[in-house]
């Protein structure tokens, strides 16, 4: 299927290109510098599930006020707009992953583990580098392979061919995707991000997460590339067990000591195991 035809199918599918109305409106307001927290809060309150998710997040120990946040407006003030965006997109993403696809070889548990591992690593790397928004890094890490959910849904046979080719030739899955389809999950993920009205500040690093890009040129793209490699190195991967290494530009521009990477790898495994046990997966 041509990428343009796939884009049309995605745009017309509820839960993929067609986000719930409230979710779509909230994302537009969050990225509007003229929108007030009160406006955003009033909109979120129209969706009971989203409001509940936001309050639960705001009352977590992470924000230092467990059990004290009673309203959506308070939650927005405590969390900040970037974290609110993460919760909103995270809920939509969770709904998207719940839809069963048709691929026979796609391991959804492995996909979920890899996404969480990459997101966890991205958040820590962002903090180590003093990046302005570690939560944005976590969200980008979570979403970096979202295009594969679209492949599972609409291109199951081609996706299975790519998975098989990756294993047979011991090659990265993204290379196998390009050989089978002529494009990869990266391009599909970008059309999904466009449909979701994601800002360019998020779309660029998602497009470039397989590039050997410097932190100076594309900070978040560099972080997600490194986080993706680390997730593969600790065993949370799709496709063939290819040996992933940090490319020279990414490694040099991040400037993180090898010992810190080893500690980060342990933290990634612990976080994935902890969340998996909590969700009883």
VOBA-1610 file (N, C-alpha, C; in pm, whole numbers, padded with zeros to 5 digits, always signed):
BEGIN
Unk+00084-00119+00000Unk+00000+00000+00000Unk+00088+00125+00000Unk+00054+00221-00086Unk+00128+00346-00089Unk+00108+00422+00042Unk+00209+00498+00080Unk+00201+00573+00206Unk+00086+00672+00205Unk+00059+00732+00090Unk-00052+00829+00080Unk-00187+00763+00105Unk-00203+00641+00053Unk-00328+00567+00075Unk-00341+00527+00221Unk-00229+00489+00282Unk-00230+00453+00423Unk-00268+00573+00509Unk-00219+00690+00472Unk-00252+00811+00547Unk-00401+00837+00549Unk-00467+00813+00437Unk-00612+00833+00430Unk-00684+00736+00522Unk-00642+00609+00523Unk-00705+00509+00609Unk-00686+00543+00757Unk-00566+00588+00791Unk-00539+00626+00930Unk-00627+00744+00971Unk-00636+00844+00884Unk-00714+00965+00915Unk-00861+00935+00939Unk-00911+00831+00875Unk-01054+00799+00885Unk-01086+00698+00996Unk-00986+00654+01069Unk-01006+00547+01167Unk-01012+00603+01309Unk-01125+00589+01379Unk-01134+00632+01518Unk-01029+00562+01603Unk-00966+00639+01692Unk-00863+00581+01778Unk-00724+00585+01717Unk-00716+00615+01587Unk-00585+00633+01523Unk-00574+00779+01481Unk-00604+00809+01354Unk-00598+00948+01311Unk-00708+01031+01373Unk-00826+00968+01392Unk-00939+01042+01450Unk-00937+01026+01602Unk-00874+01122+01669Unk-00873+01120+01814Unk-01010+01158+01869Unk-01043+01116+01992Unk-01166+01164+02055Unk-01168+01316+02052Unk-01284+01374+02033Unk-01296+01518+02013Unk-01231+01597+02127Unk-01259+01558+02252Unk-01204+01631+02366Unk-01052+01623+02364Unk-00997+01504+02337Unk-00852+01487+02333Unk-00789+01579+02230Unk-00845+01581+02111Unk-00794+01665+02003Unk-00798+01813+02042Unk-00909+01856+02103Unk-00922+01996+02142Unk-00824+02033+02253Unk-00804+01941+02347Unk-00710+01966+02456Unk-00569+01984+02401Unk-00529+01898+02308Unk-00394+01908+02251Unk-00375+02042+02179Unk-00479+02088+02110Unk-00468+02217+02043Unk-00453+02330+02144Unk-00529+02324+02255Unk-00523+02429+02356Unk-00390+02428+02430Unk-00339+02310+02461Unk-00212+02300+02533Unk-00100+02368+02454Unk-00106+02359+02323Unk-00002+02419+02238Unk-00035+02562+02196Unk-00143+02617+02249Unk-00183+02754+02219Unk-00136+02846+02333Unk-00039+02932+02308Unk+00015+03017+02416Unk-00088+03111+02476Unk-00200+03134+02405Unk-00303+03225+02455Unk-00410+03155+02538Unk-00403+03021+02543Unk-00504+02945+02619Unk-00469+02946+02768Unk-00570+02956+02851Unk-00549+02959+02996Unk-00568+02820+03055Unk-00506+02793+03169Unk-00528+02664+03238Unk-00675+02640+03269Unk-00749+02747+03295Unk-00892+02731+03325Unk-00966+02678+03203Unk-00934+02730+03084Unk-00997+02681+02961Unk-00965+02533+02938Unk-00838+02498+02957Unk-00797+02359+02937Unk-00865+02268+03037Unk-00872+02312+03162Unk-00936+02233+03266Unk-01083+02209+03238Unk-01153+02314+03194Unk-01296+02302+03164Unk-01319+02201+03052Unk-01228+02196+02956Unk-01240+02102+02846Unk-01214+01959+02893Unk-01111+01941+02973Unk-01078+01808+03023Unk-01191+01751+03107Unk-01260+01835+03181Unk-01368+01789+03267Unk-01485+01729+03189Unk-01490+01754+03059Unk-01597+01695+02977Unk-01574+01545+02953Unk-01452+01500+02975Unk-01417+01359+02955Unk-01381+01300+03091Unk-01475+01225+03149Unk-01456+01173+03284Unk-01332+01086+03296Unk-01309+01003+03194Unk-01192+00915+03197Unk-01063+00992+03196Unk-01057+01096+03113Unk-00936+01178+03103Unk-00914+01257+03231Unk-01022+01314+03286Unk-01011+01390+03411Unk-00963+01300+03525Unk-01014+01179+03530Unk-00975+01085+03634Unk-00826+01049+03621Unk-00782+01027+03498Unk-00642+00992+03473Unk-00550+01107+03517Unk-00591+01230+03488Unk-00511+01346+03521Unk-00501+01363+03673Unk-00614+01347+03743Unk-00613+01360+03889Unk-00529+01251+03954Unk-00538+01131+03900Unk-00457+01020+03953Unk-00308+01050+03938Unk-00270+01105+03823Unk-00129+01139+03800Unk-00085+01251+03894Unk-00168+01354+03908Unk-00133+01469+03991Unk-00119+01430+04138Unk-00193+01329+04182Unk-00189+01285+04321Unk-00084+01178+04348Unk-00002+01148+04248Unk+00106+01051+04267Unk+00218+01113+04349Unk+00300+01029+04408Unk+00412+01077+04491Unk+00510+01162+04409Unk+00511+01142+04277Unk+00605+01213+04190Unk+00589+01365+04204Unk+00465+01413+04223Unk+00439+01556+04231Unk+00436+01608+04375Unk+00457+01521+04470Unk+00475+01564+04609Unk+00351+01605+04685Unk+00233+01576+04632Unk+00110+01613+04703Unk+00007+01501+04694Unk+00045+01379+04732Unk-00049+01266+04719Unk-00177+01286+04800Unk-00290+01271+04731Unk-00420+01281+04797Unk-00470+01421+04821Unk-00394+01523+04778Unk-00433+01662+04808Unk-00492+01736+04688Unk-00477+01680+04569Unk-00526+01748+04448Unk-00669+01703+04422Unk-00763+01795+04428Unk-00905+01760+04418Unk-00971+01801+04287Unk-00914+01898+04217Unk-00977+01948+04094Unk-00880+01940+03977Unk-00937+01941+03858Unk-00855+01938+03736Unk-00768+02062+03727Unk-00821+02176+03764Unk-00743+02300+03761Unk-00621+02291+03851Unk-00639+02234+03970Unk-00526+02214+04061Unk-00423+02120+03998Unk-00473+02016+03934Unk-00384+01919+03871Unk-00299+01985+03764Unk-00358+02071+03683Unk-00285+02140+03578Unk-00178+02231+03637Unk-00213+02301+03745Unk-00118+02392+03809Unk+00001+02316+03866Unk-00025+02200+03926Unk+00081+02121+03989Unk+00169+02055+03884Unk+00108+02002+03779Unk+00180+01921+03681Unk+00248+02003+03573Unk+00185+02113+03530Unk+00237+02188+03417Unk+00179+02136+03286Unk+00178+02221+03184Unk+00111+02186+03059Unk+00180+02072+02985Unk+00311+02063+02994Unk+00381+01955+02924Unk+00340+01819+02978Unk+00331+01809+03112Unk+00290+01682+03172Unk+00145+01651+03140Unk+00061+01755+03131Unk-00079+01734+03094Unk-00086+01676+02952Unk-00004+01732+02862Unk-00001+01678+02725Unk+00039+01530+02727Unk+00137+01496+02811Unk+00182+01357+02820Unk+00069+01264+02864Unk-00009+01309+02961Unk-00121+01227+03010Unk-00227+01211+02901Unk-00257+01320+02833Unk-00361+01317+02729Unk-00320+01225+02614Unk-00198+01243+02564Unk-00149+01160+02454Unk-00131+01016+02501Unk-00083+01000+02624Unk-00064+00865+02678Unk-00193+00787+02685Unk-00302+00854+02722Unk-00431+00785+02728Unk-00477+00745+02588Unk-00461+00836+02491Unk-00500+00804+02354Unk-00415+00690+02299Unk-00286+00692+02334Unk-00195+00586+02289Unk-00234+00453+02352Unk-00271+00456+02479Unk-00313+00334+02547Unk-00436+00275+02480Unk-00530+00360+02442Unk-00651+00313+02373Unk-00615+00253+02238Unk-00516+00312+02172Unk-00475+00263+02041Unk-00410+00125+02053Unk-00328+00105+02156Unk-00261-00024+02172Unk-00357-00135+02212Unk-00474-00096+02263Unk-00571-00198+02307Unk-00643-00264+02189Unk-00636-00200+02071Unk-00703-00253+01953Unk-00618-00364+01892Unk-00675-00482+01876Unk-00601-00594+01821Unk-00579-00578+01671Unk-00458-00606+01628Unk-00427-00603+01486Unk-00437-00742+01426Unk-00386-00756+01305Unk-00400-00884+01233Unk-00267-00954+01209Unk-00157-00891+01248Unk-00026-00955+01228Unk-00015-01080+01314Unk+00042-01186+01256Unk+00058-01312+01329Unk+00191-01318+01404Unk+00286-01233+01367Unk+00420-01241+01424Unk+00455-01124+01515Unk+00369-01024+01521Unk+00395-00905+01602Unk+00371-00936+01749Unk+00473-00918+01831Unk+00465-00945+01975Unk+00431-00814+02046Unk+00305-00798+02085Unk+00262-00673+02146Unk+00324-00651+02285Unk+00347-00758+02359Unk+00411-00742+02489Unk+00553-00691+02471Unk+00626-00748+02376Unk+00762-00701+02349Unk+00761-00556+02302Unk+00661-00519+02223Unk+00647-00382+02175Unk+00626-00288+02292Unk+00535-00325+02382Unk+00506-00241+02500Unk+00629-00229+02588Unk+00699-00339+02611Unk+00820-00336+02693Unk+00925-00244+02632Unk+00943-00253+02501Unk+01043-00170+02434Unk+01007-00022+02444Unk+00879+00011+02425Unk+00836+00150+02435Unk+00858+00208+02574Unk+00823+00130+02676Unk+00841+00175+02814Unk+00989+00187+02848Unk+01069+00091+02802Unk+01213+00095+02827Unk+01276+00219+02762Unk+01237+00247+02639Unk+01291+00364+02568Unk+01247+00493+02637Unk+01121+00499+02677Unk+01069+00619+02745Unk+01141+00643+02877Unk+01163+00535+02952Unk+01233+00546+03081Unk+01375+00598+03061Unk+01445+00539+02965Unk+01582+00582+02936Unk+01585+00727+02889Unk+01488+00766+02807Unk+01485+00903+02754Unk+01466+01004+02866Unk+01380+00973+02961Unk+01357+01064+03073Unk+01485+01084+03155Unk+01557+00975+03183Unk+01680+00984+03261Unk+01789+01058+03184Unk+01804+01028+03055Unk+01903+01097+02974Unk+01874+01247+02967Unk+01745+01281+02956Unk+01707+01423+02951Unk+01748+01494+03080Unk+01730+01427+03193Unk+01770+01487+03322Unk+01922+01500+03331Unk+01994+01398+03285Unk+02140+01402+03289Unk+02196+01516+03203Unk+02127+01544+03091Unk+02172+01650+03000Unk+02114+01786+03035Unk+02028+01792+03137Unk+01966+01919+03172Unk+01866+01966+03070Unk+01809+01870+02993Unk+01707+01906+02894Unk+01586+01966+02962Unk+01525+02065+02900Unk+01423+02146+02966Unk+01302+02068+03012Unk+01273+01954+02948Unk+01146+01886+02976Unk+01161+01735+02971Unk+01201+01671+03081Unk+01215+01525+03082Unk+01085+01451+03051Unk+00970+01512+03083Unk+00842+01445+03053Unk+00816+01440+02903Unk+00858+01543+02832Unk+00846+01543+02687Unk+00934+01433+02628Unk+01051+01413+02687Unk+01140+01306+02643Unk+01076+01170+02667Unk+01013+01153+02783Unk+00945+01027+02813Unk+00835+01000+02710Unk+00756+01102+02679Unk+00647+01087+02583Unk+00701+01051+02445Unk+00807+01118+02402Unk+00866+01088+02271Unk+00919+00945+02268Unk+00979+00901+02377Unk+01027+00763+02385Unk+00913+00663+02376Unk+00803+00695+02439Unk+00687+00606+02435Unk+00630+00595+02295Unk+00631+00706+02221Unk+00565+00712+02090Unk+00656+00678+01972Unk+00785+00657+01996Unk+00879+00655+01883Unk+00851+00544+01782Unk+00788+00435+01823Unk+00759+00325+01731Unk+00609+00310+01703Unk+00531+00415+01727Unk+00385+00406+01713Unk+00342+00363+01574Unk+00424+00392+01474Unk+00391+00353+01337Unk+00372+00203+01322Unk+00435+00125+01408Unk+00423-00022+01399Unk+00283-00070+01441Unk+00214+00008+01522Unk+00076-00028+01555Unk-00014-00010+01433Unk+00017+00090+01352Unk-00057+00111+01227Unk-00028-00003+01131Unk+00097-00046+01124Unk+00134-00158+01037Unk+00061-00285+01080Unk+00054-00307+01209Unk-00017-00424+01261Unk-00164-00421+01222Unk-00220-00302+01218Unk-00363-00285+01190Unk-00395-00294+01041Unk-00315-00227+00958Unk-00350-00211+00817Unk-00256-00283+00719Unk-00138-00322+00767Unk-00041-00388+00679Unk+00012-00516+00744Unk-00077-00602+00792Unk-00032-00718+00870Unk+00055-00815+00790Unk+00020-00838+00665Unk+00099-00933+00584Unk+00239-00878+00557Unk+00246-00751+00521Unk+00376-00689+00495Unk+00459-00680+00623Unk+00391-00651+00734Unk+00461-00645+00862Unk+00518-00782+00899Unk+00441-00886+00878Unk+00490-01022+00904Unk+00610-01055+00815Unk+00604-01011+00688Unk+00717-01034+00597Unk+00843-00964+00649Unk+00825-00840+00698Unk+00939-00765+00749Unk+00996-00831+00875Unk+00909-00876+00964Unk+00955-00944+01085Unk+01032-01072+01051Unk+00981-01147+00955Unk+01048-01269+00912Unk+01182-01238+00848Unk+01185-01137+00761Unk+01309-01097+00694Unk+01415-01052+00794Unk+01371-00977+00896Unk+01463-00931+01000Unk+01530-01048+01071Unk+01451-01150+01102Unk+01505-01267+01171Unk+01594-01351+01081Unk+01551-01369+00956Unk+01628-01454+00864Unk+01764-01394+00830Unk+01767-01263+00810Unk+01892-01197+00770Unk+01967-01134+00888Unk+01908-01143+01006Unk+01965-01079+01126Unk+01994-00931+01095Unk+01889-00861+01057Unk+01901-00721+01022Unk+01801-00639+01104Unk+01828-00511+01126Unk+01734-00427+01200Unk+01596-00429+01134Unk+01492-00429+01217Unk+01357-00439+01164Unk+01323-00321+01073Unk+01374-00202+01105Unk+01344-00085+01021Unk+01398-00104+00880Unk+01514-00169+00866Unk+01569-00195+00732Unk+01484-00297+00658Unk+01434-00397+00731Unk+01347-00496+00669Unk+01215-00432+00626Unk+01164-00339+00703Unk+01040-00268+00666Unk+01059-00194+00534Unk+01172-00125+00522Unk+01195-00048+00399Unk+01208-00140+00279Unk+01269-00255+00298Unk+01287-00348+00186Unk+01152-00403+00141Unk+01062-00428+00236Unk+00932-00485+00202Unk+00835-00379+00152Unk+00832-00263+00218Unk+00729-00162+00192Unk+00778-00042+00110Unk+00907-00014+00118Unk+00957+00108+00056Unk+00957+00225+00152Unk+00905+00206+00272Unk+00907+00306+00379Unk+00908+00231+00511Unk+00917+00303+00623Unk+00929+00237+00752Unk+00827+00290+00852Unk+00832+00234+00973Unk+00744+00279+01081Unk+00767+00426+01114Unk+00885+00479+01079Unk+00914+00620+01109Unk+00824+00712+01029Unk+00814+00688+00898Unk+00728+00769+00813Unk+00581+00753+00852Unk+00542+00631+00887Unk+00404+00607+00929Unk+00376+00679+01061Unk+00473+00674+01152Unk+00457+00743+01279Unk+00443+00893+01262Unk+00513+00948+01162Unk+00504+01092+01139Unk+00367+01132+01086Unk+00309+01050+00998Unk+00175+01085+00950Unk+00074+01073+01064Unk+00098+00981+01155Unk+00011+00968+01273Unk+00025+01091+01362Unk+00148+01135+01385Unk+00172+01255+01466Unk+00109+01378+01403Unk+00111+01384+01269Unk+00047+01495+01198Unk-00104+01494+01221Unk-00164+01375+01212Unk-00307+01363+01235Unk-00344+01402+01378Unk-00253+01377+01469Unk-00278+01408+01610Unk-00247+01554+01646Unk-00206+01632+01546Unk-00170+01773+01568Unk-00055+01789+01667Unk+00040+01695+01664Unk+00157+01707+01751Unk+00244+01822+01701Unk+00305+01899+01790Unk+00390+02010+01747Unk+00515+01960+01675Unk+00571+02045+01592Unk+00692+02008+01518Unk+00807+01976+01613Unk+00807+02038+01730Unk+00912+02011+01828Unk+00911+01865+01874Unk+00798+01798+01859Unk+00788+01656+01890Unk+00803+01572+01763Unk+00750+01619+01652Unk+00754+01541+01528Unk+00897+01526+01476Unk+00978+01631+01483Unk+01114+01621+01430Unk+01196+01512+01499Unk+01202+01508+01632Unk+01280+01400+01695Unk+01224+01261+01668Unk+01092+01249+01653Unk+01035+01119+01619Unk+01078+01076+01479Unk+01086+01172+01386Unk+01131+01141+01250Unk+01279+01103+01247Unk+01356+01156+01342Unk+01501+01142+01334Unk+01559+01046+01437Unk+01475+00964+01499Unk+01526+00882+01610Unk+01617+00767+01566Unk+01630+00744+01435Unk+01728+00646+01387Unk+01851+00713+01325Unk+01857+00846+01328Unk+01970+00918+01270Unk+02080+00940+01374Unk+02203+00944+01325Unk+02316+00977+01412Unk+02325+01129+01422Unk+02231+01186+01499Unk+02217+01331+01507Unk+02273+01381+01639Unk+02335+01498+01638Unk+02396+01553+01759Unk+02291+01614+01851Unk+02325+01625+01979Unk+02237+01689+02076Unk+02218+01835+02041Unk+02322+01898+01988Unk+02314+02040+01953Unk+02218+02064+01838Unk+02215+01972+01742Unk+02128+01990+01625Unk+01983+01955+01654Unk+01961+01844+01724Unk+01824+01800+01755Unk+01829+01728+01891Unk+01820+01803+01999Unk+01839+01745+02133Unk+01753+01622+02161Unk+01624+01634+02134Unk+01535+01523+02166Unk+01556+01405+02072Unk+01589+01432+01946Unk+01618+01323+01852Unk+01739+01244+01896Unk+01842+01315+01944Unk+01964+01251+01995Unk+01932+01166+02118Unk+01852+01220+02209Unk+01815+01148+02332Unk+01736+01022+02299Unk+01639+01032+02207Unk+01555+00916+02175Unk+01637+00810+02102Unk+01729+00851+02018Unk+01817+00753+01952Unk+01894+00674+02057Unk+01956+00744+02151Unk+02034+00677+02256Unk+01945+00588+02342Unk+01827+00638+02378Unk+01736+00561+02461Unk+01690+00434+02390Unk+01665+00444+02261Unk+01624+00329+02181Unk+01734+00223+02178Unk+01858+00267+02160Unk+01972+00175+02158Unk+01986+00105+02293Unk+01973+00181+02402Unk+01986+00123+02536Unk+01876+00021+02562Unk+01754+00050+02516Unk+01644-00046+02533Unk+01674-00176+02460Unk+01730-00166+02341Unk+01771-00285+02266Unk+01882-00361+02340Unk+01977-00287+02394Unk+02092-00350+02458Unk+02054-00431+02582Unk+01947-00392+02651Unk+01906-00467+02770Unk+01804-00576+02736Unk+01774-00592+02607Unk+01692-00704+02564Unk+01547-00674+02534Unk+01507-00547+02541Unk+01369-00512+02508Unk+01365-00467+02362Unk+01336-00562+02272Unk+01351-00534+02130Unk+01249-00611+02048Unk+01231-00565+01924Unk+01150-00635+01824Unk+01242-00677+01710Unk+01205-00783+01641Unk+01286-00828+01529Unk+01407-00907+01574Unk+01507-00914+01488Unk+01626-00994+01515Unk+01708-00933+01629Unk+01779-01017+01704Unk+01865-00967+01813Unk+01993-00904+01759Unk+01976-00793+01689Unk+02090-00723+01628Unk+02167-00650+01738Unk+02300-00645+01725Unk+02384-00574+01820Unk+02374-00424+01793Unk+02305-00351+01879Unk+02290-00206+01863Unk+02398-00136+01945Unk+02463-00036+01884Unk+02563+00044+01953Unk+02531+00191+01933Unk+02572+00273+02027Unk+02554+00417+02012Unk+02645+00467+01901Unk+02591+00535+01800Unk+02677+00587+01692Unk+02764+00701+01745Unk+02872+00731+01675Unk+02973+00826+01728Unk+02919+00965+01761Unk+02837+01022+01673Unk+02789+01159+01698Unk+02699+01163+01821Unk+02609+01068+01833Unk+02520+01062+01949Unk+02601+01045+02077Unk+02692+00948+02077Unk+02773+00921+02197Unk+02856+01044+02237Unk+02923+01104+02138Unk+03011+01217+02168Unk+02931+01338+02218Unk+02821+01369+02153Unk+02748+01491+02189Unk+02674+01476+02322Unk+02635+01353+02360Unk+02573+01334+02491Unk+02678+01344+02602Unk+02800+01292+02574Unk+02910+01306+02670Unk+02885+01240+02804Unk+02816+01127+02803Unk+02783+01055+02927Unk+02881+00940+02945Unk+02931+00924+03066Unk+03030+00820+03095Unk+02971+00681+03084Unk+03053+00585+03044Unk+03008+00447+03029Unk+02948+00392+03157Unk+03004+00430+03270Unk+02954+00381+03399Unk+02810+00427+03423Unk+02779+00548+03379Unk+02642+00598+03393Unk+02545+00520+03304Unk+02592+00484+03185Unk+02507+00404+03096Unk+02475+00268+03160Unk+02574+00208+03226Unk+02550+00078+03289Unk+02447+00090+03401Unk+02456+00196+03479Unk+02356+00219+03584Unk+02219+00244+03525Unk+02215+00317+03414Unk+02088+00345+03348Unk+02024+00217+03295Unk+02104+00127+03242Unk+02050+00001+03191Unk+01982-00078+03303Unk+02042-00079+03421Unk+01981-00148+03534Unk+01849-00083+03573Unk+01845+00051+03569Unk+01722+00123+03603Unk+01611+00094+03502Unk+01648+00081+03374Unk+01549+00050+03271Unk+01482-00084+03300Unk+01562-00185+03325Unk+01508-00319+03352Unk+01419-00317+03475Unk+01464-00252+03582Unk+01386-00245+03705Unk+01251-00177+03684Unk+01251-00069+03606Unk+01127+00005+03582Unk+01027-00078+03502Unk+01075-00144+03397Unk+00984-00226+03315Unk+00926-00340+03397Unk+01011-00406+03476Unk+00964-00517+03560Unk+00863-00467+03663Unk+00892-00351+03724Unk+00802-00294+03825Unk+00665-00264+03767Unk+00661-00197+03651Unk+00534-00162+03589Unk+00460-00289+03544Unk+00536-00384+03491Unk+00474-00509+03444Unk+00408-00583+03561Unk+00475-00586+03674Unk+00418-00652+03791Unk+00296-00577+03844Unk+00303-00444+03842Unk+00191-00364+03889Unk+00066-00385+03803Unk+00089-00399+03673Unk-00024-00419+03580Unk-00059-00568+03564Unk+00021-00655+03626Unk-00001-00800+03620Unk-00001-00851+03475Unk+00099-00805+03402Unk+00112-00845+03261Unk+00204-00966+03254
//
